[in-house]
Amino acid sequence: MDFRTLAARGGRDVPSASRPLTPPIYQTNVYVFEDMDTVESVWESKKPGFVYGRYGTGNHAMLEDLVAALEGAEAAVACASGMGATTALLFGDEGRRLGIETDFVDATDTGAIVKALRPTTRAVFVEAISNPLLRLVDVPALAPELARRGVDLIVDASMASPAVFRPLEHGATMVMHSLTKFISGHGDVTGGLVAGRAEPMARIRNAMIRAGTNLGPFDAWLATRGARTLAVRMERQSATALALAQGLERLPAVSRVYYPGLASHPQHALAARLMPSLSGAMVSFDLRGGAPAVERFMARARLLEFAPSFGDVATTWTYPARTSHRRVSDEAKAAMGIGAGLVRVSVGLEDAAELLADLEGAVS
């Protein structure tokens, strides 16, 4: 195994015939699945298991089971704090009841966003690079239109990271990141961050304190440590992502590749303007065989592991139709362009040639 691949993937498993007396800390933000049946059974709670740090880990489950038993309750939910639990009780699906209304619009169409604005609109929330089709928002064109109307533009740039695209430089009011992803970069942090002008940040900080959604100090330490290597990681990961995207375009089993750095991307010119140096570490592609082809891909892939997150030093892949968009109707997925053969890859730090060989073997 190449040195770079070994460095990215080694040191994760320690076999032991014994078990710890005191439960360990599950310092991971995502779990790996070995087959699609397990994905289905765990996601639908038919088998015990975990998916993603925000959904809970073994440590959350142990605490919830214990307190539920002590209280004589059927179940419990662990949150960041007591105020966080109070917030969770109020805001789950209660936004409309509390007077918060949301409209969904194609964010790649600046005119459609402006047309959808109401006199009561206070903010527009977009993804800098969309999940999972890697579409772009023309932030420099949209920002002044919203500013003239006093509407905030909030950009989730998690799939880009500040190494690839910085929305505030293009007129956005605020930028949001999942620290879980590229900023921490090592699959051991769950957290989030909002950045912007000092005055709104002061209000957001007060809201965070009152809601109890504070990040733990160890996670903050880990995210800071990860951010210090963000530049070099994203340079390498983006270069490998471009190489993989170009290689995937040559494979007969692949009908389409989605990557902003490719000339075939419908918004390639916009991507070149917004992201002139790096095009990011995310690649998506359509397999011609649909769901059965994805099943074969999962069975054949060796280096690429199935994990429903992104931004790690290890290359992972996921199946949007059965993970992030599983609750979306087939008709809505089709309208979005999310087909049964769509695969999303988060490119890590392994050797590019080894990754491409693994992809070629998995899709053949």
C-alpha positions in Angstrom: 0.0 0.0 0.0 1.3 3.5 -0.9 2.7 5.5 2.0 0.1 8.3 1.5 -2.7 5.8 1.5 -1.4 4.1 4.6 -1.1 7.4 6.4 -4.7 8.3 5.6 -6.2 5.0 6.5 -4.0 3.3 9.1 -4.2 3.3 12.9 -8.0 2.9 13.2 -8.6 -0.7 14.5 -7.1 -2.4 17.5 -8.2 -6.1 17.9 -8.8 -7.3 21.4 -10.3 -10.4 23.0 -11.2 -8.4 26.1 -13.4 -5.3 26.6 -13.0 -2.1 28.6 -14.6 -2.0 32.0 -15.3 1.7 31.7 -17.1 2.6 28.4 -14.8 4.4 25.9 -15.4 7.7 24.3 -16.7 7.2 20.8 -14.7 10.1 19.3 -16.1 9.7 15.7 -18.6 11.7 13.7 -19.6 9.0 11.3 -19.9 5.2 11.1 -18.9 2.9 8.3 -21.3 0.4 6.7 -20.3 -2.9 5.0 -23.4 -3.5 2.8 -26.6 -1.8 1.8 -28.8 -4.1 3.8 -27.1 -2.8 7.0 -27.6 0.8 5.8 -31.3 0.1 5.5 -31.7 -1.8 8.7 -29.8 0.6 10.9 -31.3 3.7 9.3 -34.8 2.4 9.8 -33.9 1.2 13.4 -34.5 -2.4 12.6 -31.0 -3.3 13.9 -29.0 -1.5 16.6 -26.3 0.8 15.2 -25.2 4.4 14.6 -25.0 6.6 11.6 -23.7 10.1 12.2 -22.6 12.1 15.2 -25.5 14.5 15.1 -27.9 11.5 15.4 -26.1 10.1 18.4 -23.2 7.8 19.4 -22.8 4.9 21.8 -22.1 7.4 24.5 -25.4 9.2 23.9 -27.3 5.9 23.9 -25.7 4.7 27.2 -26.7 8.0 28.9 -30.2 8.0 27.4 -30.9 4.4 28.3 -29.7 4.9 31.9 -31.6 8.1 32.6 -34.8 6.7 31.0 -34.5 3.6 33.2 -34.0 5.8 36.3 -37.0 7.9 35.5 -39.2 5.0 34.5 -39.5 6.4 31.0 -39.6 4.7 27.6 -36.9 6.8 26.0 -34.7 9.9 26.5 -32.9 12.3 24.2 -29.5 13.8 25.1 -28.7 17.4 24.0 -25.9 19.9 24.5 -27.4 21.3 27.7 -30.7 21.8 29.5 -31.5 24.9 27.4 -30.6 22.8 24.3 -33.2 20.2 25.3 -35.8 23.0 25.8 -35.0 24.3 22.3 -35.3 20.8 20.9 -38.8 20.5 22.5 -39.9 23.7 20.8 -38.4 23.9 17.4 -38.4 20.4 15.9 -41.1 20.7 13.2 -42.8 23.7 14.9 -41.4 26.5 12.8 -44.6 27.3 10.9 -46.7 27.1 14.1 -44.3 29.7 15.6 -44.7 32.0 12.6 -41.5 31.0 10.7 -42.3 30.3 7.0 -40.0 28.9 4.5 -40.1 28.8 0.7 -37.8 26.5 -1.4 -36.5 27.9 -4.7 -33.8 26.7 -7.2 -30.8 28.6 -5.8 -28.9 28.4 -9.1 -31.5 30.8 -10.5 -30.9 34.3 -9.1 -34.0 35.7 -10.7 -36.2 33.0 -9.2 -34.9 33.8 -5.7 -35.5 37.5 -6.1 -39.0 36.8 -7.5 -39.8 34.6 -4.5 -39.0 37.3 -2.0 -41.9 38.7 0.1 -42.2 41.9 2.1 -41.7 39.8 5.2 -38.6 37.9 3.9 -35.7 38.4 6.3 -33.1 36.0 5.0 -32.1 33.7 2.1 -30.2 30.6 3.0 -28.2 28.8 0.2 -25.4 26.2 -0.2 -22.3 27.5 -1.9 -21.9 24.1 -3.4 -25.0 22.0 -3.3 -25.3 18.5 -2.0 -25.2 16.1 -3.8 -25.1 17.5 -7.4 -22.4 20.2 -6.7 -24.3 23.1 -8.2 -23.3 26.7 -7.5 -25.0 29.8 -6.4 -23.9 33.1 -8.1 -23.3 34.8 -4.8 -21.8 38.0 -6.4 -25.0 38.4 -8.5 -27.5 37.5 -5.7 -25.9 39.5 -2.8 -26.5 43.1 -4.1 -30.1 42.2 -5.1 -30.8 41.1 -1.5 -28.9 43.9 0.1 -31.0 46.5 -1.7 -34.1 44.9 -0.1 -32.5 44.5 3.4 -32.5 40.7 3.2 -29.6 38.8 4.7 -27.8 36.2 2.5 -26.6 33.3 4.6 -24.3 30.8 2.8 -23.6 27.3 4.0 -20.1 26.7 2.6 -19.4 23.4 4.3 -18.8 21.5 1.0 -16.3 24.1 -0.1 -14.5 25.2 3.1 -12.7 28.6 3.3 -9.8 27.2 1.4 -12.0 26.9 -1.7 -14.6 29.7 -1.5 -15.2 32.5 1.0 -18.8 33.9 0.6 -18.2 37.1 2.6 -15.7 38.3 0.1 -18.5 38.1 -2.5 -21.2 40.0 -0.6 -22.8 37.4 1.6 -24.0 38.6 5.0 -23.1 35.5 6.9 -21.3 32.2 6.3 -22.0 28.9 8.0 -19.8 25.8 8.3 -20.3 22.3 9.7 -17.0 22.0 11.6 -17.6 18.3 11.3 -16.5 18.4 7.7 -13.4 19.9 6.0 -12.5 22.4 8.7 -11.8 19.8 11.4 -11.1 17.2 8.6 -10.3 14.1 10.6 -13.7 12.5 11.4 -13.6 13.1 15.1 -15.5 16.4 15.7 -19.2 17.3 15.5 -19.8 21.0 15.6 -20.9 24.1 13.7 -19.8 27.7 13.2 -21.4 31.0 11.9 -19.2 34.0 10.9 -20.1 37.5 9.8 -20.2 41.1 11.1 -19.6 41.8 14.8 -23.2 43.1 15.5 -25.1 40.1 14.2 -22.5 37.7 15.6 -23.1 39.2 19.1 -26.8 38.5 18.8 -26.1 35.0 17.5 -23.7 34.4 20.4 -26.4 35.4 22.9 -28.9 33.2 21.2 -26.4 30.3 21.3 -25.8 30.8 25.1 -29.5 30.9 25.9 -30.3 27.9 23.7 -27.5 25.9 25.1 -26.1 24.8 21.7 -22.5 25.4 22.8 -19.7 23.4 21.4 -17.7 21.2 23.8 -14.1 22.5 24.6 -12.4 19.3 23.3 -14.3 19.5 20.0 -13.3 23.2 19.7 -9.7 22.2 20.4 -9.8 19.4 17.8 -11.5 21.7 15.2 -8.8 24.4 15.7 -6.1 21.8 15.3 -7.7 20.5 12.1 -8.1 24.0 10.7 -4.4 24.6 10.8 -3.8 22.0 8.1 -6.9 23.0 6.0 -4.9 24.7 3.3 -2.6 21.8 2.5 -5.3 19.2 2.9 -7.7 21.0 0.5 -4.9 21.5 -2.1 -4.2 17.8 -2.1 -7.8 16.7 -1.9 -8.9 19.0 -4.6 -6.1 17.9 -7.0 -7.0 14.3 -6.4 -10.8 15.0 -6.9 -10.1 16.6 -10.3 -8.0 13.6 -11.3 -10.8 11.2 -10.2 -13.5 13.3 -12.0 -11.5 13.2 -15.2 -10.9 9.5 -14.9 -14.6 8.8 -14.1 -15.6 10.7 -17.3 -13.7 8.1 -19.3 -15.5 5.0 -17.8 -18.3 3.5 -19.9 -20.3 2.5 -16.8 -20.5 6.2 -15.8 -23.1 8.3 -17.6 -22.3 11.6 -16.0 -19.8 13.2 -13.6 -20.5 16.2 -11.4 -17.5 18.3 -10.5 -17.1 22.1 -10.8 -13.6 21.8 -12.1 -14.6 19.9 -15.2 -15.3 21.7 -18.4 -18.5 19.6 -18.7 -20.0 21.1 -15.5 -22.9 23.3 -16.6 -21.6 26.1 -14.3 -17.9 25.7 -15.1 -17.4 29.3 -16.0 -19.1 30.5 -12.8 -16.9 28.0 -10.8 -13.8 29.4 -12.4 -14.8 32.9 -11.3 -15.8 32.0 -7.7 -13.2 29.3 -7.1 -10.2 30.2 -9.3 -7.6 28.1 -7.3 -9.4 24.9 -6.1 -12.6 23.2 -7.1 -13.2 21.3 -3.9 -12.9 17.7 -2.8 -16.4 16.4 -3.6 -17.2 14.4 -6.8 -20.6 12.9 -7.7 -21.4 10.6 -10.6 -24.2 8.6 -12.1 -23.9 4.9 -12.7 -25.7 3.6 -15.8 -27.1 0.6 -14.0 -29.0 2.5 -11.3 -29.5 0.9 -7.9 -28.2 -2.6 -8.8 -25.0 -0.9 -10.1 -24.6 0.9 -6.8 -25.0 -2.4 -4.9 -22.2 -3.9 -7.1 -20.1 -0.8 -6.5 -20.5 -1.2 -2.7 -19.5 -4.9 -2.9 -16.4 -4.3 -5.1 -15.0 -1.1 -3.6 -12.0 -1.7 -1.3 -10.4 1.6 -0.5 -13.6 3.6 -0.6 -15.8 3.0 2.4 -19.5 3.9 2.7 -20.0 6.6 5.3 -22.8 9.2 5.2 -20.7 12.3 5.8 -17.8 14.1 4.1 -14.6 16.0 4.7 -12.4 13.3 6.2 -8.7 12.5 5.4 -10.0 9.1 4.3 -12.0 8.9 1.0 -15.6 7.9 1.6 -18.7 7.6 -0.5 -22.5 7.7 0.0 -25.7 7.0 -1.8 -27.9 10.1 -1.6 -31.1 8.3 -2.7 -30.9 6.1 0.4 -29.2 8.4 2.9 -29.5 12.2 2.8 -32.5 12.2 0.4 -34.2 9.0 1.5 -37.3 10.9 2.8 -37.7 12.8 -0.4 -40.3 11.3 -2.8 -39.1 9.6 -6.0 -40.8 12.3 -8.0 -39.1 15.1 -6.1 -35.7 13.4 -6.4 -36.2 13.0 -10.1 -37.0 16.7 -10.4 -33.9 17.5 -8.5 -31.8 15.3 -10.8 -31.0 12.8 -8.1 -31.2 9.4 -9.8 -31.1 5.8 -8.6 -27.5 5.5 -9.7 -26.1 8.7 -8.2 -23.0 8.2 -6.0 -21.3 11.0 -4.0 -17.6 10.7 -3.2 -15.7 12.7 -0.6 -12.0 12.6 -1.6 -9.3 12.2 1.0 -5.6 12.1 1.1 -4.8 8.6 -0.3 -2.8 8.1 -3.4 -4.8 9.3 -6.4 -3.7 6.4 -8.7 -4.8 3.8 -6.1 -8.2 5.6 -5.6 -8.8 5.7 -9.3 -8.0 2.0 -9.7 -10.4 1.2 -6.9 -13.1 3.3 -8.6 -12.5 1.6 -11.9 -12.7 -1.8 -10.4 -15.8 -1.0 -8.5 -17.8 0.4 -11.4 -16.8 -2.2 -14.0 
